[in-house]
Amino acid sequence: MALKEILESMDTLFKKHRMLISQVSTEIIRDAMNTIKWDKHLVAIRGSRGVGKTTLMRQYIKKNYGVQAGEALYCLLDSMYFTNHSLLDLAENFHLMGGKHLFLDEVHKYPTWSKEIKEIIDLYPNMKIVFSGSSLLQILNADADLSRRVSSNDIAGLSFREFLRFYHKIDLPVFSWNDILSDADTISDTICKKCHPQPLFNAYLKAGYYPFFDGDVDDYYNRIENVVNFIIEQEMTELCGVEPSNTRKLKAMLMFLCNNVPYEVNIAKLASYLELNKATVLSYLSSMDKAELLNLLYSSVVSVTKMQKPDKIYIQNPNILYALCTRENIGTVRECFFVNQLSRNHTVEYGKSRGDFLIDGNVTVEVGGKDKSFDQIADVPNSYVFADEIEFPVGKKIPLYLAGCLY
């Protein structure tokens, strides 16, 4: 293909790149920008729809390459360009024009993404590729084995700490789990010198996890519902093999769980309610966990098998609870928040009769309001209460909002 023809075929992509990169704001950038190893030859960014993968990628390009397409090119994989061009065509043309860094957004919308990316990195070893996709994206089980070559990064929604910076310009460092357990007094004092955390924490629980809240709560909840619908109707049918005819049942399952969480699991009852067999229900629950719609807890993660029923089910984050549920129980909201924040970088198990949760196999935690007692875990070593509605710790009763400062 002559250079003139290449330029013409790429012109639409360059114009779209310029438009999309120029629109993104770099006023607030998440910490993930500094943890992703962008200079690796193959970088994957996975996460649920709406958590900010696309914004992060565009911000990186704007900061490091400017607005104009040149050495770097950003492409949405559902672009019209790919109706009559392949990823290989794109890479070849981009290479001929001196391109060095290719950014591919929403790769799961392109059926043969893994095979073609593998071929691209074999053909053009100096070209770097960053790609993003759904949290359901199976990099390890893709058609081409990319697992040995890829630097994989999972992006979550905003922590409470990030919410404070994102929406209120309050900067706080990340605190480790061990620091929170051992030095909650100092950490609470640091935070309370900068803000009055409790009302901000209440606001976060209702509308703070996704980085697209603009002050209109109704619109925010509508957008969350759209995110949930897209995950179920599009991503789970394409990436999990869910029959399109069963998407209504998946929504019914989510609504059932939403109004009955934390749900101590009765698979037979759930299967009967949905008119599905038990194996299908377990498979769907596992897929909804991977899609970041649910958090499944087990009493022992060591012995979890593929089709084992979970011991307890939580909605993935409190904002989904508020957006979808007809009634919200504050106790459920608190536990949902705690599981959501801790499960990012820690192992969370269902505690059964010895506390609500077991963290990393050695810390027992009860979650509740300011009057929550230690009665249930009085004789359990290394145990703590994480309590809402308090801003400073009282002994081993730690403010719940501190669990939102872990990332």
C-alpha positions in Angstrom: 0.0 0.0 0.0 1.4 3.4 -1.0 2.1 5.9 1.8 -0.7 8.2 0.5 -3.3 5.4 0.8 -2.0 4.5 4.3 -2.3 8.2 5.4 -5.9 8.3 4.0 -6.9 5.1 5.8 -5.4 6.3 9.1 -6.6 9.9 8.9 -10.0 9.1 10.6 -8.2 7.4 13.5 -5.8 10.3 13.9 -8.7 12.8 14.0 -10.6 10.7 16.5 -7.4 10.4 18.6 -6.9 14.1 18.7 -10.5 14.8 19.6 -10.7 12.2 22.4 -7.3 13.0 23.9 -7.9 16.8 23.9 -11.1 16.4 25.8 -9.7 14.5 28.8 -8.9 16.5 31.9 -5.6 15.9 33.7 -6.6 18.0 36.7 -7.0 14.9 38.9 -5.1 11.7 38.1 -5.5 8.5 40.1 -2.5 6.9 41.8 -2.8 4.0 39.4 -1.1 6.2 36.9 2.2 5.7 38.8 1.8 2.0 39.6 1.2 0.8 36.0 4.5 0.0 34.2 3.6 1.8 31.0 7.1 1.3 29.5 6.6 -2.5 29.3 6.1 -3.9 25.8 2.7 -5.3 26.6 0.4 -3.8 29.3 -3.1 -4.9 30.2 -5.6 -2.7 32.2 -8.7 -4.6 33.4 -11.6 -3.4 35.3 -15.4 -3.1 35.5 -17.2 -0.7 33.2 -17.2 2.8 34.7 -14.2 2.7 37.0 -12.0 4.9 34.8 -9.8 2.7 32.6 -10.4 4.8 29.5 -9.8 8.1 31.3 -6.5 6.8 32.8 -5.2 5.7 29.4 -6.1 9.0 27.7 -4.6 11.0 30.6 -1.3 9.1 30.2 -1.2 9.8 26.5 -2.0 13.5 27.0 0.7 13.9 29.6 3.4 12.0 27.8 2.7 12.4 24.1 0.5 15.5 23.8 -2.8 15.7 21.9 -1.6 14.9 18.3 -1.3 11.3 17.1 2.3 10.5 16.2 4.5 8.2 18.2 1.4 7.2 20.1 -2.1 6.3 18.8 -5.3 5.7 20.8 -8.0 3.5 19.3 -11.4 2.3 20.4 -11.8 -1.3 19.2 -15.5 -0.8 18.3 -14.4 2.0 15.8 -15.9 1.8 12.3 -12.3 1.5 11.1 -12.3 -2.1 12.2 -15.3 -3.1 10.0 -12.9 -3.4 7.1 -9.4 -3.3 8.7 -7.8 -5.7 11.1 -5.6 -5.0 14.1 -2.7 -6.3 12.1 -3.5 -3.7 9.4 -3.6 -1.0 12.0 -0.2 -2.1 13.5 1.4 -2.4 10.0 0.2 1.1 8.9 1.1 2.7 12.2 4.6 1.1 12.1 5.2 2.4 8.6 4.3 5.9 9.8 6.9 5.7 12.6 4.4 4.8 15.4 5.9 3.4 18.6 3.1 3.1 21.2 -0.3 1.7 20.5 -3.2 2.1 23.0 -6.2 -0.2 22.3 -9.3 0.4 24.4 -12.1 -2.2 25.0 -10.2 -5.0 23.3 -13.0 -7.5 24.3 -15.1 -5.9 21.5 -12.7 -7.3 18.9 -13.1 -11.1 18.7 -9.5 -12.1 17.8 -7.7 -9.5 19.9 -5.4 -11.9 21.6 -4.1 -13.7 18.5 -3.5 -10.5 16.6 -1.8 -8.7 19.5 0.5 -11.7 19.9 1.3 -11.5 16.1 1.9 -7.8 16.4 4.4 -8.1 19.2 6.2 -10.8 17.2 6.3 -8.8 14.0 7.1 -5.4 15.6 9.2 -6.1 18.7 9.9 -2.4 19.3 6.2 -1.4 19.3 4.7 -1.1 22.8 1.0 -2.0 23.3 -1.3 -1.0 26.1 -4.8 -2.5 26.0 -7.8 -2.3 28.3 -10.8 -4.5 28.7 -13.5 -5.8 31.0 -12.7 -7.3 34.3 -14.1 -10.5 32.7 -11.2 -10.4 30.2 -9.4 -13.8 30.4 -5.8 -12.9 29.6 -4.6 -16.2 30.9 -7.1 -18.3 29.0 -7.1 -16.2 25.8 -6.6 -17.9 22.4 -3.0 -16.8 22.3 -0.9 -17.2 25.4 0.0 -13.7 26.4 0.3 -14.4 30.1 4.1 -14.7 30.0 4.5 -11.4 28.2 1.9 -9.1 29.7 2.1 -6.8 32.7 -1.5 -7.0 34.0 -3.2 -4.3 36.1 -6.6 -4.4 37.7 -8.4 -1.1 38.3 -11.1 -0.7 40.9 -13.5 2.1 41.6 -12.5 5.0 43.9 -11.5 4.2 47.5 -12.8 6.6 50.2 -9.3 8.1 50.2 -9.4 8.7 46.4 -13.0 10.0 46.7 -11.7 12.7 49.1 -9.0 13.8 46.6 -11.2 13.4 43.5 -14.2 15.3 44.7 -13.0 17.4 47.7 -9.3 18.1 47.0 -8.3 16.5 50.2 -5.0 14.7 49.9 -4.2 11.7 52.1 -1.5 9.0 51.8 -2.3 5.3 51.5 -2.3 3.6 54.8 -1.4 -0.1 55.2 -3.8 -2.6 56.9 -1.2 -3.2 59.6 -0.8 0.5 60.2 -4.5 1.0 60.6 -4.7 -1.8 63.1 -1.7 -0.7 65.1 -1.8 3.1 64.8 -5.4 4.1 64.2 -5.2 7.0 66.6 -2.4 8.8 64.7 -4.1 8.1 61.3 -7.5 9.3 62.5 -5.9 12.5 63.9 -4.1 13.1 60.5 -7.4 12.8 58.6 -9.5 14.8 61.1 -7.0 17.7 60.9 -7.8 17.9 57.2 -11.6 17.3 57.2 -14.6 16.1 59.1 -14.7 12.6 57.7 -18.0 11.2 58.9 -20.4 13.3 56.6 -18.0 12.8 53.7 -17.9 9.0 54.3 -21.8 9.0 54.4 -21.7 10.8 51.0 -19.2 8.3 49.6 -21.3 5.3 50.6 -24.2 6.7 48.5 -22.4 8.2 45.6 -18.6 8.0 45.6 -17.3 4.7 44.1 -17.5 5.5 40.4 -15.6 8.6 39.2 -18.5 10.0 37.2 -20.7 11.6 39.9 -21.5 15.2 38.9 -23.8 16.2 41.8 -27.0 14.8 40.4 -27.7 11.6 42.4 -30.6 10.5 40.2 -28.5 10.7 37.1 -25.6 8.9 38.9 -27.9 6.0 39.8 -29.3 5.8 36.3 -25.7 5.6 35.0 -24.9 2.8 37.4 -28.0 0.9 36.3 -26.8 1.4 32.7 -23.4 0.0 33.7 -25.1 -3.0 35.3 -27.3 -3.6 32.2 -24.3 -3.4 29.9 -22.3 -5.8 31.9 -25.1 -8.4 32.0 -26.5 -7.9 28.5 -23.2 -7.4 26.6 -20.1 -8.5 28.5 -21.5 -11.6 30.2 -23.1 -12.9 27.0 -20.0 -12.3 25.0 -17.3 -13.3 27.6 -19.1 -15.8 29.9 -21.3 -17.7 27.5 -24.5 -16.6 29.2 -27.5 -17.3 27.0 -29.0 -13.9 25.9 -32.4 -15.4 26.8 -31.2 -15.7 30.4 -30.1 -12.1 30.9 -33.5 -11.2 32.5 -32.9 -14.0 35.0 -29.5 -12.6 35.8 -31.1 -9.2 36.5 -33.7 -10.9 38.6 -31.0 -12.7 40.5 -29.2 -9.4 41.1 -32.3 -7.7 42.3 -33.2 -10.7 44.6 -29.7 -10.6 46.1 -29.8 -6.8 46.3 -32.8 -6.9 48.6 -31.7 -9.9 50.6 -28.0 -9.2 51.2 -25.8 -10.1 53.0 -27.3 -13.4 51.7 -26.5 -16.6 53.5 -26.7 -18.8 50.5 -29.4 -21.3 49.8 -28.7 -22.3 46.2 -31.8 -24.6 46.0 -34.0 -21.6 47.0 -32.3 -19.3 44.5 -32.5 -21.9 41.7 -36.2 -22.4 42.4 -36.8 -18.6 42.4 -35.0 -18.2 39.0 -36.3 -21.5 37.5 -32.7 -22.6 36.7 -30.7 -25.6 37.8 -28.2 -25.3 40.7 -25.1 -25.7 38.4 -26.2 -22.8 36.2 -26.9 -20.6 39.3 -23.4 -21.3 40.7 -21.9 -20.6 37.3 -23.8 -17.3 37.0 -22.8 -16.3 40.5 -19.2 -16.9 39.7 -19.4 -14.9 36.5 -21.1 -12.0 38.4 -18.3 -12.1 40.9 -15.7 -11.8 38.2 -17.8 -9.1 36.5 -17.6 -7.1 39.7 -21.3 -7.1 40.3 -21.1 -9.3 43.4 -18.5 -10.3 46.1 -18.7 -14.0 47.0 -17.3 -15.0 50.4 -16.3 -18.4 51.5 -15.5 -19.7 55.0 -12.2 -21.0 53.7 -10.6 -19.8 50.5 -8.1 -22.7 50.6 -10.7 -25.3 49.9 -12.8 -23.4 47.4 -13.6 -25.4 44.3 -15.0 -24.3 40.9 -18.6 -25.2 41.6 -18.7 -24.7 45.4 -21.4 -22.6 46.7 -20.3 -19.4 48.5 -21.1 -19.0 52.2 -22.2 -15.4 51.8 -23.0 -13.0 49.0 -22.6 -9.2 48.9 -23.3 -6.7 46.2 -20.0 -5.5 44.9 -20.1 -1.9 46.2 -22.5 0.3 48.2 -23.3 2.6 45.3 -24.9 -0.3 43.4 -26.9 -1.1 46.5 -28.3 2.4 46.7 -28.9 2.5 42.9 -30.7 -0.7 42.6 -32.2 -1.8 45.9 -35.8 -0.9 47.0 -34.6 -0.7 50.6 -31.1 -0.3 52.1 -30.1 -1.7 55.4 -27.3 0.4 56.9 -25.7 -2.7 58.4 -25.6 -4.3 55.0 -24.2 -1.1 53.5 -21.4 -1.0 56.0 -20.4 -4.7 55.5 -20.6 -4.3 51.7 -18.2 -1.3 51.9 -15.8 -3.2 54.2 -15.7 -6.2 51.9 -15.3 -4.1 48.8 -12.3 -2.1 50.1 -10.5 -5.0 51.8 -10.9 -7.5 49.0 -8.9 -5.2 46.7 -5.6 -6.3 48.2 -6.4 -8.7 51.0 -8.1 -12.1 51.4 -11.5 -11.7 53.0 -13.3 -14.8 54.3 -16.7 -15.2 55.9 -16.2 -15.5 59.7 -19.3 -17.5 60.5 -19.8 -17.5 64.3 -16.4 -16.0 65.0 -16.9 -12.5 63.8 -18.2 -11.2 60.5 -14.9 -11.6 58.5 -11.5 -13.1 58.7 -8.8 -11.0 57.0 -5.7 -12.7 55.5 -6.4 -15.7 57.7 -5.3 -14.0 61.0 -7.4 -10.9 61.8 -11.1 -11.3 62.9 -13.3 -8.3 62.3 -16.8 -7.3 63.3 -18.5 -4.4 61.4 -21.3 -2.3 62.8 -22.3 1.1 64.2 -20.9 3.1 67.1 -22.6 0.9 69.7 -21.3 -2.4 68.3 -19.9 -4.5 71.1 -17.1 -7.1 71.3 -19.5 -9.7 72.7 -19.3 -11.9 69.6 -15.5 -11.9 69.4 -14.6 -11.3 73.1 -12.5 -14.5 73.3 -11.1 -14.3 69.8 -7.4 -13.3 69.6 -6.3 -10.6 67.2 -9.9 -9.3 66.8 -11.2 -5.8 66.1 -14.5 -3.9 65.6 -14.7 -1.5 62.7 -17.5 0.9 63.7 -19.3 3.5 61.7 -20.3 6.9 63.2 -17.0 7.4 65.2 -14.1 9.5 64.0 -11.5 8.3 66.5 -10.7 4.8 67.7 -11.6 3.6 71.2 -9.2 0.8 72.0 -9.7 -1.9 69.4 -12.8 -0.3 68.0 -11.6 1.4 64.9 -13.5 4.0 62.7 -15.0 2.2 59.7 -13.9 4.9 57.2 -10.3 4.0 57.8 -10.9 0.8 55.8 -11.3 3.2 52.8 -7.8 4.4 53.0 -6.0 1.2 51.9 -5.6 2.2 48.2 
